[in-house]
Amino acid sequence: MTISAQTFASVLVFALVVHVVLLTCAYLIYVERKMAAYIQDRIGPNRVGFDFGLPILGFLKGCLGLGQSLADGLKFLLKEDYAPDRADKRLFTLAPVAIIIPALIGFAIIPWGGTATIPSFSILGLVHVTGGEVVLAGLNANIGIVYLLSVASLGVYGVTIAGYASNNKYSFIGGMRATAQMVSYEIPLGLSLLAILLVYGTLMPEEIIAHQRQHGWMVFAQPIAAVLFFIAILAEANRAPFDVAEAEQELVGGYHTEYSSMRFALFFLAEYAHMITSSAMFALLFLGGWEPLPFVSVFGGGAVHLGGGVAEVLLAVAVVGLKLAVLFGKAVTLVAFMMLIRWTIPRLRYDQIMMGAWQSVIPLALTVVVVTAAMVQWGRTDTLSLILANGAVFALMMVVMPLMPKYDPNRKIPLYGSRFNPMPGERVVTGPTVALAREDHPVRGSL
């Protein structure tokens, strides 16, 4: 059997990255628990190590609590897998699968290691690989970024199915909330992406990184689009302050209230996998991909050669590994920033989230797209011109927003005869009438 070098590289990269993502998800949960503990003046996980109760492994006891993720995984595996009697069993089982699969295939188009040249070789004399230049990604598709948008939009089905199939009113409300929220915030997500793709002029991730290598990171040229994109990916991943679909104070657990065991764990894995994928996407689009410094090309744009002598191969592998480490490091840093947001900003109300999308975020995203299209039409796509255009958009927003109609959900409803809406001729007195009660220093005033 003969396969192309790209097929071989895609299978290898996908198999490697999916395991890296799963392992990272496990320890991102540990990182979030420690970060929450530090913010709340606690310690967090610090007891479970890797000694497994064996004296010979006593030196691994504790280990800063790094064994907590393994213990949590074993707990989920060993817990009872419960399903409500009146739940739709097929859809109830399908929902975790429907949410984890898009989370684990979305990163396929991200070129983690750039491009490389692979010589022809055979594997055990059974599989012959035709050499050539390859993109070190799980999928080298000419649709590029459109693939990631399409896959990311599928995650809402898992949430909606889970809320419907559980036969629980809290789960159903959580699913409805998630559906409305994702539909709303996919609009600014696509618009902010369109604003930068107009500048890039391509959908291919490799060419997007090459553009930033020459002209600087897009976060400096399009800061408003970057902020809108980050807000949208927070909402798409149901992360705080947009986690109203699983608001514990209102909906018990939201769409996964009735789930337990590994089916419940899949929802958590999907959330963190979405965070990694969306953060890697943000790093690709706005932070120069695997280039560690803005306005400086460290790795260059050429393909590394994975053939020749041993020293040449080791050097090429080291370069690929450094590119992957830089891009993955940016993604993990952004995930840590999402965690910081969760534990410092309170959850928004559902009506605030929806009104914020339709009254603020979407109009601002539309304005950015129109201004960017005008700049592209005039041929002014250099960084300085785009920064000035973003400054003009921000100034316009500061002028227009105070003039927009205000929505006050906490307004007092007039109730005839109440103290806020008294009857004609009635004098409402709400304060105390006894002089001693009105005294700031009652003891001193009574002497």
C-alpha positions as CSV (number, residue, x, y, z in Angstrom):
1,M,0.0,0.0,0.0
2,T,1.3,3.5,-0.9
3,I,0.2,6.6,0.9
4,S,1.3,10.2,0.5
5,A,3.6,12.0,2.9
6,Q,0.8,14.4,3.9
7,T,-1.4,11.5,4.9
8,F,1.3,9.9,7.0
9,A,2.1,13.2,8.7
10,S,-1.6,14.1,9.3
11,V,-2.3,10.7,10.9
12,L,0.9,11.0,13.1
13,V,0.2,14.6,14.2
14,F,-3.5,14.0,14.9
15,A,-2.7,10.9,17.0
16,L,0.0,12.8,18.9
17,V,-1.9,16.0,19.5
18,V,-5.2,14.3,20.6
19,H,-3.3,12.5,23.4
20,V,-1.5,15.7,24.3
21,V,-4.8,17.5,24.5
22,L,-6.5,14.8,26.7
23,L,-3.5,14.8,29.1
24,T,-3.5,18.6,29.2
25,C,-7.2,18.7,29.9
26,A,-6.7,16.5,33.0
27,Y,-4.0,18.8,34.3
28,L,-5.8,22.0,33.4
29,I,-8.5,20.9,35.8
30,Y,-5.7,20.7,38.4
31,V,-4.4,24.1,37.5
32,E,-7.9,25.7,37.7
33,R,-8.4,24.2,41.2
34,K,-5.1,25.5,42.4
35,M,-5.7,28.9,40.8
36,A,-9.1,29.1,42.4
37,A,-7.6,28.1,45.7
38,Y,-4.9,30.9,45.6
39,I,-7.5,33.5,44.6
40,Q,-9.7,32.4,47.5
41,D,-6.8,32.2,50.0
42,R,-6.9,28.4,50.1
43,I,-4.3,25.7,49.3
44,G,-6.1,23.5,46.8
45,P,-5.1,19.9,45.9
46,N,-1.9,19.1,47.7
47,R,-2.1,15.5,49.1
48,V,-2.6,13.0,46.3
49,G,0.7,11.8,44.8
50,F,1.7,8.8,42.8
51,D,2.7,6.4,45.6
52,F,-0.6,4.4,45.2
53,G,-0.2,3.4,48.9
54,L,3.0,1.4,48.2
55,P,5.9,2.0,50.7
56,I,8.4,1.5,47.9
57,L,6.9,4.6,46.1
58,G,6.8,6.7,49.3
59,F,9.0,9.3,47.7
60,L,6.2,10.1,45.3
61,K,3.7,10.8,48.1
62,G,2.2,14.2,47.9
63,C,4.0,15.6,44.8
64,L,2.1,18.9,45.2
65,G,-1.1,17.1,44.6
66,L,-0.3,16.2,41.0
67,G,-2.0,12.8,41.4
68,Q,-5.3,14.5,41.9
69,S,-6.2,14.4,38.2
70,L,-5.5,10.7,38.1
71,A,-7.6,10.1,41.2
72,D,-10.5,12.1,39.7
73,G,-10.3,10.1,36.6
74,L,-10.4,6.8,38.5
75,K,-13.4,8.1,40.6
76,F,-15.4,8.9,37.4
77,L,-14.6,5.4,36.0
78,L,-15.7,3.7,39.2
79,K,-18.8,5.7,40.0
80,E,-22.3,4.3,39.2
81,D,-23.5,5.2,35.7
82,Y,-27.0,6.5,36.5
83,A,-29.7,7.5,34.1
84,P,-33.2,8.7,35.0
85,D,-36.1,6.3,34.3
86,R,-38.0,8.6,32.0
87,A,-35.0,9.9,30.1
88,D,-34.5,9.2,26.4
89,K,-31.8,6.6,26.9
90,R,-30.4,6.8,23.3
91,L,-30.2,10.6,23.2
92,F,-29.0,10.6,26.8
93,T,-26.0,8.5,25.8
94,L,-25.5,10.3,22.5
95,A,-25.2,13.8,24.1
96,P,-21.7,13.4,25.7
97,V,-20.4,11.8,22.5
98,A,-21.9,14.6,20.4
99,I,-20.1,17.2,22.5
100,I,-16.7,15.5,22.9
101,I,-16.1,14.6,19.2
102,P,-16.2,18.2,17.9
103,A,-14.0,19.2,20.7
104,L,-11.4,16.6,19.8
105,I,-11.3,17.2,16.0
106,G,-11.5,20.9,15.9
107,F,-7.7,21.5,16.3
108,A,-7.0,19.3,13.2
109,I,-6.3,22.2,10.8
110,I,-3.9,24.0,13.2
111,P,-0.3,23.6,11.8
112,W,1.4,22.9,15.1
113,G,4.8,22.4,13.6
114,G,4.8,24.4,10.4
115,T,5.9,22.6,7.2
116,A,8.5,19.9,6.7
117,T,10.0,17.9,3.9
118,I,9.8,14.1,4.3
119,P,11.8,11.7,2.1
120,S,10.3,8.5,0.7
121,F,10.4,5.5,3.0
122,S,8.6,2.3,3.8
123,I,7.2,0.9,7.0
124,L,8.0,-2.8,7.5
125,G,7.9,-3.2,3.8
126,L,4.1,-3.1,3.9
127,V,3.3,0.6,3.7
128,H,5.3,2.9,1.3
129,V,5.3,6.6,2.0
130,T,5.8,8.9,-1.0
131,G,8.1,11.8,0.1
132,G,7.3,15.5,-0.3
133,E,6.6,18.7,1.5
134,V,3.9,18.4,4.2
135,V,2.0,20.6,6.6
136,L,2.4,19.2,10.2
137,A,-1.3,19.4,11.0
138,G,-4.0,16.8,11.5
139,L,-5.8,18.0,8.3
140,N,-4.4,20.0,5.5
141,A,-7.6,21.2,3.9
142,N,-7.9,24.2,1.6
143,I,-11.0,25.4,3.5
144,G,-8.7,26.1,6.5
145,I,-10.5,28.3,9.1
146,V,-14.0,27.5,7.8
147,Y,-13.5,23.9,8.9
148,L,-12.8,25.0,12.5
149,L,-15.9,27.3,12.5
150,S,-18.0,24.5,11.2
151,V,-16.8,21.9,13.7
152,A,-17.0,24.4,16.7
153,S,-20.7,25.1,15.9
154,L,-21.5,21.4,16.3
155,G,-20.8,21.6,20.0
156,V,-24.2,23.1,20.8
157,Y,-26.0,20.0,19.7
158,G,-24.5,17.9,22.5
159,V,-25.6,20.5,25.1
160,T,-29.1,20.8,23.6
161,I,-29.6,17.0,23.3
162,A,-28.4,16.6,26.9
163,G,-30.9,19.1,28.2
164,Y,-33.7,17.6,26.2
165,A,-33.0,13.9,26.8
166,S,-32.6,14.2,30.6
167,N,-36.4,14.8,31.1
168,N,-35.4,17.4,33.7
169,K,-36.8,21.0,33.7
170,Y,-33.5,22.4,34.9
171,S,-31.5,20.5,32.3
172,F,-34.0,21.6,29.6
173,I,-33.7,25.3,30.6
174,G,-29.9,25.0,30.5
175,G,-30.0,23.5,27.0
176,M,-32.3,26.3,25.8
177,R,-30.0,28.9,27.3
178,A,-26.9,27.3,25.7
179,T,-28.6,27.2,22.3
180,A,-29.7,30.8,22.4
181,Q,-26.3,32.0,23.7
182,M,-24.2,30.0,21.1
183,V,-26.4,31.2,18.2
184,S,-26.1,34.8,19.4
185,Y,-22.3,34.8,20.0
186,E,-21.5,32.9,16.8
187,I,-22.4,36.1,14.9
188,P,-19.7,38.3,16.5
189,L,-17.3,35.3,16.3
190,G,-17.8,35.1,12.5
191,L,-17.8,38.8,12.1
192,S,-14.6,39.4,14.0
193,L,-13.0,36.5,12.1
194,L,-14.2,38.0,8.8
195,A,-12.6,41.4,9.7
196,I,-9.2,39.8,10.0
197,L,-9.6,37.5,7.1
198,L,-10.2,40.5,4.9
199,V,-6.8,41.7,5.8
200,Y,-5.1,38.3,5.5
201,G,-6.8,37.5,2.1
202,T,-6.6,33.8,2.7
203,L,-8.2,30.9,4.7
204,M,-5.0,28.8,5.0
205,P,-3.4,28.8,8.5
206,E,0.1,28.7,7.0
207,E,-0.4,31.8,5.0
208,I,-2.0,33.6,8.0
209,I,1.1,33.0,10.0
210,A,3.3,34.1,7.1
211,H,1.4,37.4,6.9
212,Q,1.9,38.0,10.6
213,R,5.6,37.1,10.2
214,Q,5.9,40.0,7.7
215,H,3.5,42.6,9.2
216,G,3.4,41.8,12.9
217,W,0.8,40.1,15.0
218,M,-2.8,40.9,14.2
219,V,-3.7,41.7,17.8
220,F,-1.8,45.0,17.4
221,A,-3.5,45.9,14.1
222,Q,-7.0,44.7,15.0
223,P,-7.4,44.9,18.9
224,I,-11.2,45.3,18.8
225,A,-11.6,42.2,16.7
226,A,-9.3,40.3,19.0
227,V,-11.3,41.3,22.1
228,L,-14.6,40.4,20.3
229,F,-13.2,37.1,19.2
230,F,-12.0,36.3,22.8
231,I,-15.4,37.2,24.2
232,A,-17.1,35.0,21.6
233,I,-15.0,32.0,22.3
234,L,-15.7,32.4,26.1
235,A,-19.4,32.3,25.3
236,E,-19.1,29.4,22.9
237,A,-17.2,27.4,25.5
238,N,-19.8,28.2,28.2
239,R,-17.1,29.7,30.4
240,A,-17.7,32.2,33.1
241,P,-19.0,34.9,33.0
242,F,-21.1,33.2,30.3
243,D,-21.8,29.9,32.0
244,V,-25.5,30.5,32.5
245,A,-26.3,27.1,30.9
246,E,-25.0,25.4,34.0
247,A,-25.6,28.1,36.6
248,E,-25.6,26.1,39.9
249,Q,-27.5,28.7,41.9
250,E,-30.4,28.7,39.4
251,L,-30.3,25.3,37.5
252,V,-28.7,22.9,39.9
253,G,-26.1,21.8,37.3
254,G,-27.8,22.9,34.1
255,Y,-27.8,20.6,31.1
256,H,-25.6,17.9,32.8
257,T,-27.6,17.8,36.1
258,E,-28.7,14.1,35.5
259,Y,-25.3,12.9,34.4
260,S,-22.8,10.9,36.4
261,S,-19.7,8.7,35.9
262,M,-17.8,9.0,32.7
263,R,-20.7,10.5,30.8
264,F,-20.5,13.4,33.2
265,A,-16.7,13.5,32.8
266,L,-17.0,13.8,29.0
267,F,-18.7,17.2,29.4
268,F,-15.8,18.5,31.4
269,L,-13.3,17.1,29.0
270,A,-15.2,18.7,26.1
271,E,-15.2,22.1,27.9
272,Y,-11.5,22.1,28.4
273,A,-10.8,20.7,24.9
274,H,-12.9,23.5,23.5
275,M,-10.8,26.0,25.5
276,I,-7.5,24.6,24.2
277,T,-8.8,24.5,20.6
278,S,-10.2,28.1,20.7
279,S,-7.1,29.4,22.5
280,A,-4.8,27.8,19.9
281,M,-7.1,29.3,17.2
282,F,-6.7,32.7,18.9
283,A,-2.9,32.3,19.0
284,L,-2.9,31.3,15.3
285,L,-5.1,34.3,14.2
286,F,-3.9,37.1,16.5
287,L,-0.6,36.1,18.1
288,G,1.6,35.0,15.3
289,G,1.2,31.2,15.6
290,W,4.4,29.6,16.5
291,E,6.5,32.7,16.2
292,P,7.5,33.7,19.8
293,L,8.1,37.4,19.2
294,P,6.0,40.1,17.3
295,F,7.6,41.8,14.3
296,V,10.5,39.3,14.5
297,S,10.8,36.1,12.5
298,V,12.6,33.6,14.7
299,F,11.9,30.3,12.8
300,G,11.5,31.7,9.3
301,G,9.1,30.5,6.7
302,G,11.0,27.6,5.1
303,A,10.2,23.9,5.6
304,V,12.4,21.8,7.8
305,H,14.0,18.7,6.2
306,L,13.3,15.5,8.1
307,G,15.8,13.5,6.1
308,G,19.6,13.2,5.6
309,G,22.0,12.5,8.5
310,V,21.2,11.9,12.1
311,A,22.3,15.4,13.2
312,E,20.1,17.0,10.5
313,V,17.1,15.0,11.5
314,L,17.6,15.8,15.2
315,L,17.9,19.5,14.4
316,A,14.7,19.4,12.3
317,V,12.8,17.5,15.1
318,A,14.0,20.1,17.6
319,V,12.8,23.0,15.4
320,V,9.4,21.3,15.0
321,G,9.2,20.6,18.8
322,L,10.0,24.3,19.6
323,K,7.3,25.5,17.2
324,L,4.8,23.2,18.8
325,A,5.9,24.3,22.3
326,V,5.5,28.0,21.4
327,L,2.1,27.6,19.9
328,F,0.9,25.2,22.6
329,G,2.4,27.5,25.3
330,K,0.4,30.5,24.0
331,A,-2.8,28.4,24.0
332,V,-2.2,27.2,27.6
333,T,-1.5,30.8,28.7
334,L,-4.8,32.0,27.2
335,V,-6.6,29.1,28.9
336,A,-5.0,30.2,32.2
337,F,-6.3,33.7,31.5
338,M,-9.8,32.3,30.9
339,M,-9.5,30.6,34.4
340,L,-8.5,33.9,35.9
341,I,-11.5,35.6,34.4
342,R,-13.8,32.8,35.9
343,W,-12.6,33.3,39.4
344,T,-12.5,37.1,39.4
345,I,-15.6,38.2,37.4
346,P,-19.1,37.2,38.7
347,R,-21.5,35.3,36.4
348,L,-23.7,37.6,34.2
349,R,-27.4,37.2,34.2
350,Y,-29.0,35.5,31.2
351,D,-30.7,38.7,30.1
352,Q,-27.5,40.6,30.4
353,I,-25.7,38.2,28.2
354,M,-28.3,38.2,25.5
355,M,-28.8,42.0,25.5
356,G,-25.0,42.5,25.6
357,A,-24.7,40.4,22.4
358,W,-27.5,42.0,20.4
359,Q,-27.1,45.6,21.6
360,S,-23.4,45.9,22.0
361,V,-21.2,43.1,20.7
362,I,-22.9,42.4,17.4
363,P,-23.2,46.1,16.3
364,L,-19.6,46.7,17.2
365,A,-18.5,43.6,15.2
366,L,-20.5,44.8,12.2
367,T,-18.8,48.3,12.5
368,V,-15.4,46.7,12.6
369,V,-16.1,44.6,9.5
370,V,-17.4,47.7,7.6
371,V,-14.4,49.8,8.6
372,T,-11.9,47.0,7.8
373,A,-13.5,46.4,4.4
374,A,-13.1,50.1,3.6
375,M,-9.5,50.0,4.7
376,V,-8.8,47.0,2.4
377,Q,-10.6,48.7,-0.5
378,W,-8.4,51.8,0.0
379,G,-5.3,49.6,0.2
380,R,-4.5,50.8,3.8
381,T,-3.9,47.5,5.6
382,D,-0.6,48.3,7.3
383,T,-0.5,48.1,11.0
384,L,-0.5,51.8,11.8
385,S,-3.5,52.5,9.5
386,L,-5.5,49.7,11.1
387,I,-4.6,50.9,14.6
388,L,-5.9,54.3,13.7
389,A,-9.1,52.9,12.2
390,N,-9.7,50.8,15.4
391,G,-9.1,54.0,17.5
392,A,-11.8,55.8,15.4
393,V,-14.2,52.9,15.9
394,F,-13.6,52.9,19.6
395,A,-14.1,56.7,19.8
396,L,-17.3,56.3,17.8
397,M,-18.5,53.6,20.2
398,M,-17.8,55.8,23.3
399,V,-19.9,58.6,21.7
400,V,-22.8,56.5,20.4
401,M,-23.3,54.0,23.4
402,P,-24.6,56.7,25.9
403,L,-27.1,57.7,23.3
404,M,-28.5,54.2,22.8
405,P,-31.8,53.2,24.5
406,K,-31.3,51.8,27.9
407,Y,-32.8,48.5,29.1
408,D,-33.3,48.4,32.8
409,P,-34.6,45.0,34.0
410,N,-34.5,46.2,37.6
411,R,-36.8,49.2,37.1
412,K,-39.6,49.7,39.7
413,I,-43.0,48.7,38.4
414,P,-45.6,51.4,39.4
415,L,-48.1,49.9,41.9
416,Y,-50.9,52.3,42.7
417,G,-51.0,53.0,46.4
418,S,-47.4,51.9,47.1
419,R,-44.7,54.2,48.5
420,F,-43.2,54.5,45.1
421,N,-46.6,55.4,43.5
422,P,-48.7,57.0,46.2
423,M,-52.4,58.0,45.7
424,P,-53.1,61.7,45.0
425,G,-52.8,63.9,48.1
426,E,-51.1,61.1,50.1
427,R,-47.8,61.9,51.8
428,V,-45.5,58.9,52.1
429,V,-43.2,58.7,55.0
430,T,-40.8,55.8,55.0
431,G,-38.3,56.9,57.6
432,P,-38.7,56.6,61.4
433,T,-40.6,59.3,63.1
434,V,-39.3,59.0,66.6
435,A,-36.4,61.5,67.2
436,L,-34.3,58.9,69.1
437,A,-34.5,56.5,66.2
438,R,-33.2,59.2,63.8
439,E,-30.3,60.1,66.1
440,D,-26.9,58.8,64.8
441,H,-25.7,58.5,68.4
442,P,-28.7,57.3,70.3
443,V,-27.0,56.8,73.6
444,R,-25.3,60.2,73.6
445,G,-28.5,61.8,72.3
446,S,-30.6,60.4,75.1
447,L,-28.4,61.7,77.8
